Structure formats: structure tokens, C-alpha cells
Amino acid sequence: MRPAAVPAVPPADGLGGAGVQYELKLDGFRCVAFARGGQPAFLQSRSGRDLAAEFPPIAAAVARLPEGLVLDAELVAWRGGRFAFGELLRTRQARAAAPDTALGLIAFDLLALPGRDVRRLPLTDRRRLLLAALADVPPPIQPVMATTDRAEALEWMDRLAATGVEGLVCKAAGSSYRPRGAGHAWVKYRRSDTVDATVHALTGPPRRPHALIVRLDDGRVLATTPRLTPPQAREVAEAARAHLGPPTTDPDHGPVHPLTTPLRAELTVTGRPPAAVFVRLRGD
């Protein structure tokens, strides 16, 4: 289920009248984690890819869960007192060489217990079963912070903003889990006025790019400005390294390095003519 973006946090009766569960919106990779007994764990990304080989500590922790347990979760990295999405984009070896980086799997839904599919149960029941299933499970796996009190959720969001909490995911308390869409049962509120865009090319040296050529969801193609900072350039270079195509010349932006597989980026877009400022890369 994917929540729809909304401009404001809904009230307690705003998603059908049966109550709302408010959860912290975290900055990571969405994945469904399958515990498979004697077999290796499967960490399914939104695109269907298995992330287990890229995140061995998380895969090992999921493998220790009871066979048949299935979690919908966010795979996150923590560094320097805040969520560090860029660490997820680094190679496994680079993360292992950074002892101050910790990985976590924050579970926000339970899809199955051993021998039992629970997706048709209301969210309140699934939450209760999730907490029971993880009651004795140590980090790096833990349940997401959630409340049915809107005021408490807003206080959490403000208090934890400095740690990189993006906003809130708000879910109808009686909603079942529908894989093909959340409709209006799940919505997300993001604090910042940012937009997502598709990265199609880089300008400057591939090892330290100067800017991104991005396509906004409304079809506009822009070059980010100002020049990427050194940490931003390293983040982009590492993520784009395996997707670089032959250099070419763009009629509007000059020499560029196109990407064979586009990346997704978060931007702020302001002014007329519009200026696109790079914020960070997003996961698949």
C-alpha cells in the first residue's frame, strides 16, 4: 500500500470516521521482509528487488524471526544523531567501514504470522499483533512509533524533526492491507515543500558531478542549481556509478553524462524562471 500525499495532517475522524493511526514518516527504503526459516531472509524492495545481499545485518536479523512472519517496514540508516538516507546508497563495504553508521528495520505493518495471513484484519488488530510479535525482538528490528492522538503525533513530528523525521503517515484505523493501493485509507504528510523528480543525466565529471538534469512530474526538464556541495556530489556519484551511459551533448545543458537507469531525487523548486535545488536522492 502506498499512501497519497496530502497538504495537512487529517483529524481523527478524517479518514472515514473510525479513527486514525498516526506514524512517523521515516527516511529510508521501503521493503517487505519475509522470514523463511532455514532459508535466507528476503527483503523485497518496492521494485521487487531483493535487498538482502546489500544489507546483511538486516537480513540476518529477519532470518532469526519465526518462519512465516512477514513485515512491511522501512530500512533506515542512522549516523551522527539523525537518519542518514545517503548511507543506504553507499556500497555495503563503504558502510561497513563507517563504524558510526547503524542500520535498522522499522516495522509499521504485519502482513502474516506463521501459517496465518492477517492482511484482511483491521489496522488496529494488525498493530496489536505486530507489537506482540516484536515484543522480545532486539534491535535492529523495532516497531514504528505510532499513536491515535493527533496532537501527540504533531508533537513527535516537531520534536524529532532534527533527527530527519520527514512527517507523518496517517492510516484509517479500520483499514485492511490492500497491496494494489491505499486509496484514501492511507495518506502521508511531509513537512517540507519539496517535490520528487527523475534524474536523467549529470553535468561535470562523473566522479564529482556539478549538477543533475532532472525531469519533474509535470514534464519540465531543469538543471539543479547551485553547484552540488562535495558531500552531495559524492552521494550522487556513488549512486550513479553503475548507471552511467556514454557522454553526449544536450542541446539545452551542454556536455552531460546520461544515466541508463534514472534515479529519483528530492528537490525544492522556486521562482520564475524556476530554480531546482537538490535536496537528496530518494530510494526505489
C-alpha positions as CSV (number, residue, x, y, z in Angstrom):
1,M,0.0,0.0,0.0
2,R,1.3,3.4,-0.9
3,P,-0.1,6.5,0.9
4,A,-1.3,9.5,-1.1
5,A,0.2,12.9,-0.3
6,V,-1.9,15.4,1.5
7,P,-1.3,19.1,2.4
8,A,-2.4,18.8,6.0
9,V,-2.5,16.1,8.8
10,P,-6.1,14.8,8.8
11,P,-8.1,15.0,12.0
12,A,-9.0,11.8,14.0
13,D,-12.3,11.5,12.0
14,G,-10.7,12.5,8.7
15,L,-10.2,9.0,7.1
16,G,-13.6,7.5,7.3
17,G,-14.6,8.3,10.9
18,A,-13.3,5.1,12.6
19,G,-10.2,6.8,13.9
20,V,-6.7,7.4,12.6
21,Q,-3.3,5.9,13.4
22,Y,-0.5,8.4,13.0
23,E,3.0,7.1,12.4
24,L,6.4,8.8,12.0
25,K,7.4,9.1,8.3
26,L,11.0,7.9,8.1
27,D,13.7,8.5,5.5
28,G,14.7,5.1,4.1
29,F,14.0,2.2,1.8
30,R,10.5,0.7,1.9
31,C,10.7,-3.1,2.0
32,V,8.6,-6.2,2.8
33,A,10.7,-8.5,5.0
34,F,10.0,-12.3,4.8
35,A,11.3,-14.7,7.5
36,R,11.8,-18.1,5.8
37,G,13.0,-20.4,8.5
38,G,16.1,-22.2,7.3
39,Q,16.3,-20.2,4.1
40,P,17.9,-16.7,3.8
41,A,15.5,-13.8,4.5
42,F,14.0,-12.0,1.6
43,L,13.9,-8.2,1.7
44,Q,11.6,-7.1,-1.1
45,S,12.0,-3.5,-2.4
46,R,9.2,-1.6,-4.0
47,S,10.5,-2.6,-7.4
48,G,10.6,-6.3,-6.3
49,R,14.4,-6.5,-5.9
50,D,15.9,-8.5,-3.0
51,L,17.9,-6.1,-0.8
52,A,19.3,-8.9,1.5
53,A,22.7,-9.0,-0.1
54,E,23.1,-5.2,0.3
55,F,22.1,-5.2,3.9
56,P,23.5,-8.4,5.6
57,P,22.8,-7.2,9.2
58,I,19.2,-6.6,8.5
59,A,18.8,-9.9,6.5
60,A,20.4,-11.8,9.4
61,A,18.0,-10.2,11.9
62,V,15.0,-11.1,9.8
63,A,16.2,-14.6,9.4
64,R,16.1,-15.1,13.2
65,L,12.3,-14.3,13.3
66,P,9.8,-17.1,13.3
67,E,9.3,-18.7,9.9
68,G,6.3,-17.2,8.1
69,L,6.4,-13.8,9.7
70,V,6.1,-11.0,7.1
71,L,6.7,-7.3,7.9
72,D,6.1,-4.2,5.9
73,A,8.9,-1.9,7.0
74,E,11.3,0.9,6.3
75,L,15.0,0.1,6.1
76,V,16.9,3.0,7.6
77,A,20.4,4.2,8.4
78,W,21.4,6.2,11.5
79,R,24.5,8.3,11.7
80,G,25.5,11.4,13.7
81,G,22.3,11.6,15.7
82,R,19.9,11.5,12.7
83,F,18.5,9.4,9.9
84,A,21.1,9.3,7.1
85,F,19.4,8.2,3.9
86,G,22.7,8.7,1.9
87,E,24.3,5.9,3.8
88,L,21.8,3.5,2.3
89,L,23.1,4.5,-1.2
90,R,26.7,3.6,-0.3
91,T,28.1,0.2,-1.0
92,R,28.0,-2.5,1.6
93,Q,31.8,-2.3,2.0
94,A,31.7,1.5,2.5
95,R,29.0,1.2,5.2
96,A,31.0,-1.5,7.0
97,A,34.0,0.8,7.1
98,A,31.9,3.5,8.9
99,P,31.6,2.2,12.5
100,D,29.3,5.1,13.5
101,T,26.6,4.1,11.0
102,A,23.9,1.8,12.3
103,L,21.2,0.1,10.2
104,G,17.6,-0.5,11.4
105,L,14.4,-2.1,10.1
106,I,11.4,-0.1,11.4
107,A,8.2,-2.2,11.0
108,F,4.9,-0.4,10.5
109,D,2.7,-3.3,9.5
110,L,2.3,-7.0,9.9
111,L,1.2,-9.0,6.8
112,A,1.5,-12.5,8.1
113,L,2.1,-14.6,11.1
114,P,3.4,-18.2,10.9
115,G,0.6,-20.0,9.0
116,R,-1.7,-17.0,9.0
117,D,-2.4,-14.2,6.5
118,V,-3.6,-11.2,8.5
119,R,-3.9,-8.6,5.7
120,R,-7.7,-8.6,5.9
121,L,-7.7,-7.7,9.6
122,P,-8.3,-4.0,10.5
123,L,-5.1,-2.0,11.2
124,T,-5.8,-1.8,14.9
125,D,-5.7,-5.6,15.1
126,R,-2.6,-5.8,12.9
127,R,-0.8,-3.2,15.1
128,R,-1.6,-5.2,18.2
129,L,-0.3,-8.4,16.6
130,L,2.8,-6.6,15.4
131,L,3.7,-5.3,18.8
132,A,3.2,-8.8,20.3
133,A,5.3,-10.4,17.5
134,L,8.2,-8.0,18.1
135,A,7.9,-7.7,21.9
136,D,11.0,-9.7,22.6
137,V,12.9,-8.9,19.3
138,P,16.0,-6.8,19.9
139,P,17.3,-4.1,17.5
140,P,17.9,-3.6,14.6
141,I,14.2,-4.6,14.2
142,Q,11.6,-2.5,16.0
143,P,8.0,-1.2,15.5
144,V,7.5,2.3,14.3
145,M,6.3,4.9,16.8
146,A,2.5,5.3,16.3
147,T,-0.4,6.9,18.2
148,T,-4.1,7.6,17.7
149,D,-3.7,11.0,19.3
150,R,-3.2,13.7,16.6
151,A,-1.8,16.3,19.0
152,E,0.8,13.8,20.2
153,A,1.7,12.9,16.7
154,L,2.3,16.5,15.8
155,E,4.4,17.0,18.9
156,W,6.5,14.0,17.9
157,M,6.9,15.3,14.4
158,D,8.1,18.7,15.6
159,R,10.4,17.3,18.4
160,L,12.1,14.8,16.1
161,A,12.4,16.9,13.0
162,A,16.1,17.5,13.8
163,T,16.7,13.7,13.5
164,G,15.4,13.7,9.9
165,V,11.8,12.6,10.5
166,E,10.1,13.7,7.4
167,G,6.5,13.9,8.6
168,L,3.6,11.6,9.3
169,V,1.8,8.6,7.7
170,C,-1.8,8.6,8.6
171,K,-3.9,5.5,8.3
172,A,-7.6,4.7,8.8
173,A,-7.7,2.6,12.0
174,G,-10.2,0.1,10.4
175,S,-8.3,-0.3,7.1
176,S,-7.3,-3.7,5.8
177,Y,-4.0,-4.1,3.9
178,R,-4.6,-3.8,0.1
179,P,-1.4,-4.4,-1.9
180,R,-2.7,-2.6,-5.0
181,G,-3.3,0.8,-3.5
182,A,-4.2,2.7,-0.3
183,G,-6.9,4.8,-1.8
184,H,-7.9,7.3,0.9
185,A,-7.2,4.9,3.7
186,W,-3.5,5.8,4.0
187,V,-2.1,9.3,3.4
188,K,1.2,11.0,4.1
189,Y,2.1,14.5,5.2
190,R,5.6,15.8,4.6
191,R,6.8,18.8,6.5
192,S,8.9,20.4,3.7
193,D,7.7,21.8,0.5
194,T,9.7,19.5,-1.8
195,V,9.0,17.7,-5.0
196,D,10.3,14.4,-6.4
197,A,11.9,14.3,-9.9
198,T,13.6,11.8,-12.2
199,V,17.4,12.3,-12.7
200,H,18.3,11.6,-16.3
201,A,21.8,13.0,-16.6
202,L,24.8,14.6,-14.8
203,T,26.9,17.6,-15.7
204,G,30.6,17.9,-14.8
205,P,32.9,15.0,-14.0
206,P,31.1,11.7,-13.2
207,R,33.3,11.3,-10.0
208,R,32.3,14.8,-8.8
209,P,29.2,16.0,-10.7
210,H,28.3,19.6,-10.7
211,A,24.5,19.4,-11.3
212,L,21.7,17.0,-12.2
213,I,19.5,17.2,-15.2
214,V,16.0,16.3,-13.9
215,R,12.5,15.8,-15.2
216,L,9.7,17.0,-12.9
217,D,6.5,15.0,-12.8
218,D,4.8,17.9,-14.7
219,G,7.2,17.3,-17.6
220,R,9.6,20.2,-17.1
221,V,13.3,19.5,-17.5
222,L,15.7,21.5,-15.4
223,A,19.3,21.6,-14.2
224,T,19.8,21.8,-10.5
225,T,21.4,24.9,-9.0
226,P,23.6,25.9,-7.3
227,R,26.5,23.6,-7.8
228,L,26.4,20.4,-5.7
229,T,28.3,20.5,-2.5
230,P,31.2,18.0,-2.1
231,P,29.0,15.6,0.1
232,Q,26.1,15.9,-2.3
233,A,28.5,15.2,-5.3
234,R,29.9,12.1,-3.6
235,E,26.4,10.8,-2.8
236,V,25.2,11.3,-6.4
237,A,28.5,9.9,-7.9
238,E,28.3,6.7,-5.9
239,A,24.6,6.1,-6.7
240,A,25.0,6.9,-10.4
241,R,28.3,5.0,-11.0
242,A,26.7,1.8,-12.2
243,H,24.2,3.6,-14.5
244,L,26.4,6.0,-16.5
245,G,26.0,6.0,-20.3
246,P,28.4,7.4,-22.9
247,P,28.9,11.2,-22.6
248,T,26.8,13.3,-25.0
249,T,25.8,16.9,-25.6
250,D,22.4,18.1,-24.5
251,P,21.0,21.0,-26.7
252,D,20.0,22.9,-23.6
253,H,22.6,21.9,-21.0
254,G,25.8,21.2,-22.9
255,P,28.0,18.1,-22.2
256,V,26.3,15.6,-20.0
257,H,26.6,12.0,-18.8
258,P,23.2,10.4,-19.3
259,L,22.0,7.7,-16.9
260,T,20.9,4.3,-18.4
261,T,18.7,3.8,-15.4
262,P,17.1,7.1,-14.0
263,L,17.4,7.9,-10.3
264,R,14.9,9.7,-8.2
265,A,15.7,12.9,-6.4
266,E,14.0,15.3,-3.9
267,L,14.2,19.0,-4.8
268,T,12.9,22.4,-3.9
269,V,11.6,24.3,-6.9
270,T,11.0,28.0,-6.5
271,G,10.9,31.3,-8.6
272,R,10.2,32.3,-12.1
273,P,12.0,31.1,-14.1
274,P,12.1,28.0,-11.8
275,A,15.3,27.2,-9.8
276,A,15.6,23.5,-8.8
277,V,17.7,23.0,-5.7
278,F,18.9,19.4,-5.0
279,V,18.0,18.1,-1.5
280,R,18.8,14.4,-1.7
281,L,18.4,11.2,-3.7
282,R,15.4,9.0,-3.0
283,G,15.2,5.2,-2.8
284,D,13.5,3.0,-5.3
